[in-house]
């Protein structure tokens, strides 16, 4: 579950990820392999790979796993051929959903995603059905104890970030896709630990959800999609009121 700046939702996702660490390592392995395949295995010359390696180390991913993922991408080790796809649809109560997939079997992934939408009260839609409701950009969440706003502005804006928002629990830094790797590296070089960083689909407008029953039906679908092996990220435009989902 990912997509916008609500720290409660980020906490919910982190708790779910911590409960299934094998899934997050699998996701990171795919990301590293795809980055190495696209730009080579040298992180100094491949900004996307460098960013993925930073995320892997932050997640305490074993070094052997990281090394294998890189070598699969560069062809030094045999591995499956992954493809990336984006699926769009609706959760219950008209919530727009974007699902990012990295898979070695498109037919399997499509079937599982369609089935999950159908069984959980949602609907899989066609391309561009909901993507226009989202802004594709880099998103970084940084806790208050990592930096102050003035320092963060100096570092992030100089590196190419386009917006910094101060929230109760920390800062949200937004950057164009083209500057994501540069901003990520600048934050790392400054010793600023990032609570969450990703290329996100951020909703242009949010749909408020204030009823527990509605929140439960939406999250049943979001979490079920997130559990699928081929799914890398799930983004949505639900603004679920605090306390309606568990941290």
C-alpha positions as CSV (number, residue, x, y, z in Angstrom):
1,X,0.0,0.0,0.0
2,X,1.7,3.2,-1.1
3,X,1.0,6.4,-2.8
4,X,0.6,9.6,-0.8
5,X,1.8,11.5,2.2
6,X,-0.3,10.1,5.0
7,X,2.1,8.8,7.6
8,X,-0.6,6.5,9.1
9,X,-0.8,4.7,5.8
10,X,2.9,4.4,5.5
11,X,3.1,2.9,9.0
12,X,0.4,0.4,8.0
13,X,2.4,-0.6,5.0
14,X,5.7,-0.9,6.9
15,X,4.0,-3.1,9.5
16,X,2.7,-5.4,6.8
17,X,6.1,-5.5,5.1
18,X,7.9,-6.3,8.3
19,X,5.6,-9.2,8.8
20,X,6.6,-10.7,5.5
21,X,10.3,-9.7,5.1
22,X,10.8,-12.4,2.4
23,X,8.3,-10.5,0.2
24,X,10.2,-7.2,0.5
25,X,13.5,-8.9,-0.3
26,X,11.9,-10.5,-3.4
27,X,10.7,-7.1,-4.5
28,X,14.1,-5.5,-4.0
29,X,15.8,-8.3,-5.9
30,X,13.5,-7.7,-8.9
31,X,14.2,-4.0,-8.7
32,X,17.9,-4.5,-8.5
33,X,17.9,-7.0,-11.4
34,X,15.9,-4.7,-13.6
35,X,18.1,-1.7,-12.8
36,X,21.3,-3.7,-13.5
37,X,19.9,-5.0,-16.7
38,X,19.0,-1.5,-17.9
39,X,22.1,0.4,-16.9
40,X,24.8,-2.1,-16.0
41,X,26.2,-3.4,-12.7
42,X,28.3,-0.5,-11.6
43,X,26.4,1.7,-9.2
44,X,28.7,4.6,-9.7
45,X,27.6,4.7,-13.3
46,X,24.0,3.6,-12.8
47,X,22.1,6.0,-10.6
48,X,19.0,3.8,-10.5
49,X,20.9,0.8,-9.4
50,X,22.7,2.9,-6.7
51,X,19.3,4.0,-5.4
52,X,18.0,0.4,-5.3
53,X,21.1,-0.7,-3.5
54,X,20.6,2.0,-0.8
55,X,17.0,0.8,-0.3
56,X,18.2,-2.9,-0.1
57,X,20.8,-2.1,2.5
58,X,18.3,0.1,4.5
59,X,16.1,-3.0,4.6
60,X,19.0,-5.1,5.9
61,X,18.9,-7.3,2.8
62,X,21.7,-9.9,2.9
63,X,24.8,-8.9,0.8
64,X,24.7,-12.3,-1.0
65,X,21.1,-11.7,-2.2
66,X,22.1,-8.2,-3.5
67,X,25.1,-9.6,-5.3
68,X,23.0,-12.3,-7.0
69,X,20.4,-9.9,-8.1
70,X,22.9,-7.6,-9.7
71,X,24.6,-10.5,-11.5
72,X,21.3,-11.8,-12.8
73,X,20.7,-8.4,-14.3
74,X,24.1,-8.2,-15.9
75,X,23.8,-11.7,-17.2
76,X,26.7,-13.1,-15.1
77,X,24.2,-15.5,-13.5
78,X,21.3,-17.2,-15.1
79,X,17.9,-15.9,-14.1
80,X,14.3,-15.4,-15.3
81,X,13.4,-12.6,-17.6
82,X,11.2,-10.0,-15.9
83,X,8.8,-7.6,-17.5
84,X,7.2,-4.6,-15.9
85,X,3.5,-3.7,-16.2
86,X,1.0,-1.3,-14.7
87,X,-2.7,-2.3,-14.1
88,X,-5.5,0.1,-13.1
89,X,-8.8,-0.4,-11.5
90,X,-11.2,0.5,-8.8
91,X,-11.5,-0.6,-5.2
92,X,-14.9,-0.5,-3.4
93,X,-16.5,2.9,-2.9
94,X,-14.9,4.2,-6.2
95,X,-11.3,4.3,-5.0
96,X,-8.8,4.5,-7.9
97,X,-6.0,2.0,-7.7
98,X,-2.8,1.6,-9.7
99,X,-0.8,-1.6,-9.4
100,X,2.8,-2.0,-10.5
101,X,3.9,-5.5,-11.5
102,X,7.3,-7.1,-12.2
103,X,6.8,-10.6,-13.5
104,X,8.2,-13.5,-15.5
105,X,4.7,-14.6,-16.5
106,X,2.3,-11.8,-17.7
107,X,-0.6,-14.2,-18.1
108,X,-0.3,-15.4,-14.6
109,X,0.0,-11.9,-13.2
110,X,-2.9,-10.6,-15.1
111,X,-5.1,-13.5,-14.1
112,X,-4.2,-13.2,-10.4
113,X,-4.8,-9.4,-10.4
114,X,-8.2,-9.7,-12.2
115,X,-9.3,-12.4,-9.8
116,X,-8.2,-10.4,-6.7
117,X,-10.1,-7.3,-7.9
118,X,-13.2,-9.4,-8.5
119,X,-13.2,-11.3,-5.3
120,X,-12.6,-8.2,-3.1
121,X,-15.4,-6.1,-4.6
122,X,-13.3,-4.1,-7.0
123,X,-13.0,-3.8,-10.8
124,X,-10.0,-4.1,-13.1
125,X,-10.1,-1.4,-15.7
126,X,-8.3,-0.6,-18.9
127,X,-5.2,1.4,-19.5
128,X,-5.4,5.1,-18.5
129,X,-8.7,4.5,-16.8
130,X,-7.4,6.0,-13.5
131,X,-3.7,6.9,-14.1
132,X,-4.7,10.4,-15.1
133,X,-5.8,11.0,-11.5
134,X,-2.2,10.5,-10.3
135,X,1.1,12.4,-10.6
136,X,4.0,10.1,-11.3
137,X,7.0,11.4,-9.3
138,X,9.7,10.6,-6.7
139,X,8.5,10.7,-3.1
140,X,10.7,10.7,0.0
141,X,9.4,10.6,3.6
142,X,11.8,11.8,6.3
143,X,11.2,11.8,10.0
144,X,11.6,15.1,12.0
145,X,14.6,13.7,13.9
146,X,16.7,13.4,10.8
147,X,17.0,17.0,9.8
148,X,15.4,20.4,9.9
149,X,13.4,22.1,7.2
150,X,16.1,24.7,6.3
151,X,18.8,22.1,5.9
152,X,16.5,19.8,3.9
153,X,15.5,22.5,1.6
154,X,19.1,23.4,0.8
155,X,20.0,19.8,0.1
156,X,16.9,18.6,-1.7
157,X,16.1,21.6,-3.8
158,X,19.7,21.9,-4.9
159,X,19.6,18.3,-6.0
160,X,16.4,18.9,-8.1
161,X,13.4,18.3,-5.8
162,X,10.4,20.4,-6.8
163,X,8.5,20.5,-3.5
164,X,9.0,19.9,0.3
165,X,6.0,19.6,2.6
166,X,6.3,19.8,6.4
167,X,3.9,17.5,8.3
168,X,3.4,16.6,11.9
169,X,5.6,13.5,11.8
170,X,8.2,14.7,9.3
171,X,8.8,15.9,5.8
172,X,7.7,14.8,2.4
173,X,10.0,15.6,-0.5
174,X,8.7,15.4,-4.1
175,X,10.9,15.2,-7.1
176,X,10.5,14.7,-10.9
177,X,11.2,11.2,-12.0
178,X,14.3,12.4,-13.9
179,X,15.7,13.8,-10.6
180,X,14.8,10.9,-8.3
181,X,18.2,9.3,-8.3
182,X,20.0,12.6,-7.8
183,X,17.9,13.6,-4.8
184,X,18.2,10.1,-3.3
185,X,21.9,10.3,-3.5
186,X,22.1,13.8,-2.1
187,X,20.1,12.8,0.9
188,X,22.3,9.7,1.5
189,X,25.4,11.8,1.1
190,X,24.1,14.2,3.7
191,X,23.5,11.4,6.2
192,X,19.7,11.9,6.2
193,X,17.9,8.6,6.7
194,X,14.8,8.2,4.6
195,X,11.8,6.4,6.1
196,X,10.3,5.7,2.7
197,X,11.4,6.4,-0.9
198,X,9.9,5.4,-4.1
199,X,8.8,6.3,-7.6
200,X,5.1,6.8,-6.7
201,X,1.8,7.5,-8.2
202,X,0.5,10.3,-6.0
203,X,-3.2,11.1,-6.3
204,X,-4.1,14.6,-7.5
205,X,-7.1,14.5,-5.2
206,X,-8.0,12.3,-2.3
207,X,-11.3,10.6,-1.5
208,X,-12.1,10.9,2.2
209,X,-13.0,7.6,4.0
210,X,-14.5,8.0,7.4
211,X,-16.4,4.8,8.0
212,X,-14.6,1.7,9.4
213,X,-16.6,-0.7,7.2
214,X,-15.6,1.2,4.1
215,X,-12.0,1.4,5.1
216,X,-12.0,-2.4,5.8
217,X,-13.4,-3.3,2.4
218,X,-10.9,-1.0,0.6
219,X,-7.9,-2.3,2.6
220,X,-9.0,-5.9,2.1
221,X,-8.4,-5.4,-1.6
222,X,-5.3,-3.3,-1.3
223,X,-3.6,-5.8,1.1
224,X,-4.7,-8.7,-1.1
225,X,-3.1,-7.1,-4.1
226,X,0.0,-6.3,-2.2
227,X,0.4,-9.9,-1.1
228,X,0.6,-11.2,-4.7
229,X,4.1,-12.3,-5.6
230,X,4.3,-10.3,-8.9
231,X,3.1,-7.1,-7.3
232,X,5.7,-4.5,-6.5
233,X,3.6,-1.5,-5.4
234,X,-0.1,-0.6,-5.0
235,X,-1.2,3.1,-5.1
236,X,-4.6,4.5,-4.4
237,X,-6.4,7.7,-3.7
238,X,-8.2,6.9,-0.5
239,X,-7.7,9.3,2.4
240,X,-8.5,6.9,5.3
241,X,-9.3,8.7,8.6
242,X,-6.8,8.1,11.4
243,X,-7.7,5.2,13.6
244,X,-9.6,3.3,10.9
245,X,-6.6,1.1,10.0
246,X,-4.1,-0.5,12.3
247,X,-0.6,0.9,12.3
